[in-house]
Amino acid sequence: MSASDVGGMPQITYNFAYLDEQTKRMIRRAILKAIAVPGYQVPFAAREMPMPYGWGTGGVQVTAAVLGRDDVLKVIDQGADDTTNAVAIRGFFEKTARVATTTSTTEATVIQTRHRIPETKLREDQILVYQVPIPEPLRFLEPRETETRQLHALAEYGLMHVKLYEDIARHGHIATTYAYPVEVAGRYVMDPSPIPKFDNPKMDDSPALQLFGAGREKRIYAIPPHTKVRSLDFEDHPFKVQRFAKPCALCGATGAYLDEVILDDKGGRMFVCSDTDFCNTRQEEGHRGEMGA
Amino acid sequence: MYVAAKGGEKAIRNAHALLAKRRRGNENLPSIGLDQIAAQLTLAVDRVMAEGSLYDIELASLAVKQARGDLIEAIFLIRAFRTTLPRFGNAQPLDTSRMLVRRRVSATFKDLPGGQLLGPTFDYTHRLLDTALGGGENGDISGDSPVASGGDIGDIPAAPVAMPRVTDLLGQEGLIEASPADDGAEPFDITRAPVAYPVDRATRLQTLARGDEGYLLALGYSTQRGYARSHPFVGEIRFGDVEVIFEVPELGFEVSLGTVQVTECQMVNQFKGSAEVPPQFTRGYGLVFGQCERKAMSMALVERALRWKELGEEQSAPAQDEEFVLSHCDNVQATGFVEHLKLPHYVDFQAELDLVRRMRAEHEAEMKEAAE
């Protein structure tokens, strides 16, 4: 921050990507530690950001710390580039870092996301930054941080397995559909942020670096490239992802995550790709679904 | 053909333009000046400075104006600005016994050195709407204003006179626990390092000092209603101006950076004593920027409740639960996370929808099977 007088009140200008360099250094150290201990939640001195807690302050700080002038940034929320919060965060970095932005997954070098992993396979020169509301996978089983840190230290994950088992006993299958817990590099159980479990397999052995930022809870964690990420399950109840009965109504894609769109009040609905870039690219390539133009 | 709803960018721009218009209100009326906010909405500005953790009257007034009077939003604006400011050092601890006192009351002694000074307070006013205030420029001389009521507002002394704190007076007899000695260590800074529980005193006080007034009020109130009762007395509340002293390492001497207004509350509480300590009074402490008495008192009550372990008391109530109390008292964090529920969640909802449909289908099949 620096101030210069332009009549009336002093004008306020900010550093590249908003945060000062000391703060970025502190965040980078936390990121390096997180990469060194995959899946471990590293406490960091999260700053107050000019957007509300719970709206991506952790992801924004991680992005600000890794962003360089030559980077090309993509921001998605619910898989889409045009959702309001994605637009606001992209606008924030356009304004404070003046970096190039894109909606194309392949063109981006840094992708900040909320709730999805892009359908297009990521590369090793890309970083995926997740916004995380509650980083602690055990939080809803044990509300106390003092307790959960100890459970992680002892790799004592019995609670989580009991929870999943109780799901099966009660419903016949595991009733967790998003933020589905994973084990990283055979050690830490990690919350993948509220992505649908459909996206979980994409985290495994990904060539891209995956960084997770939780601003309000002041935690950073990471999955280094080509790390084993296993969704928790049981031998007789193996992990399964959601499957959609129909292909995307716009681009005809099968095996992509779909959003349900209600068309009228008579039960009319359609299913379309949640990843807008993926869907648009396919349509440009000539793929058509049943309702595509 | 279906076209998915687009235009988030344009919608945001338009919404913000509309917000700016609503903030300004009727353009035939003059815009409120920051000086007017600072001079006439002082307590709003004080609260924004206190919970925003930044003592700057002009910026806090600007925040109140920009936030359309929404104080949590104003606090948020101040916090987001504060976070970008570089730190060039720590001031010397404020010496509140050398305060230019504008108000000072003790509920434990009828009279005491330095006397009782009511100062500007709502206490003992009759809470009757004063329609004279609504009368515009010349009407703003209220029934209880010094001019109308013939009161004598007296003179504020030009310089602070040393006024011992009540706790220091009781302390001489050893009746009350002493303030912990300054060990010279640099205090933990909750804005520069992540908090780990359990916390030390500095962390606890910092967190409470910027905590939400309403939240602390409710928790403090709960201790009075029997949830971790601590038999509190207001040893003293004082409000006034305190000098901020900074020692410049390069110069090797102290300089005054100016004064800040603070409210300090020393709550005196009963303590039965323990094996090592004879019966004595214990303390809860509250210190807040500006004139924020309700907050300072609430803070003192909650601070005392949180000290149960150190005093060998039993834990029985929410106000004593350190991790619970401290991790939820920041209103900027709380409002952000609560309000983030407005953000789209349709990916996760879709996953849940799918699960519920599947479970309903299974349920239906089971019912049919049972009927057959």
Interface residues (C-beta under 8 A of the other chain):
Chain A: M1 M9 I12 Y14 N15 Y18 L19 D20 Q22 P43 F44 A45 A46 R47 E48 M49 P50 P52 Y53 G54 W55 T57 D77 Q78 G79 D82 T83 T84 N85 A86 V87 A88 G91 R114 H115 R116 P133 R144 E145 T146 H171 G172 A175 T177 Y178 A179 P194 I195 P196 K197 F198 R216 K218 R219 Q242 A249 L250 Y257 L258 D259 E260 V261 L263 M270 V272 S274 T276 M291 G292 A293
Chain B: M1 Y2 A4 K6 G7 G8 E9 A11 I12 E58 L62 F76 R79 A80 F81 R82 T83 T84 L85 P86 T191 R192 A193 P194 V195 A196 Y197 P198 E323 S327 V332 Q333 T335 G336 F337 V338 E339 H340 L343 P344 H345 Y346 V347 D348 Q350 A351 E352 L353 D354 L355 M359 E362
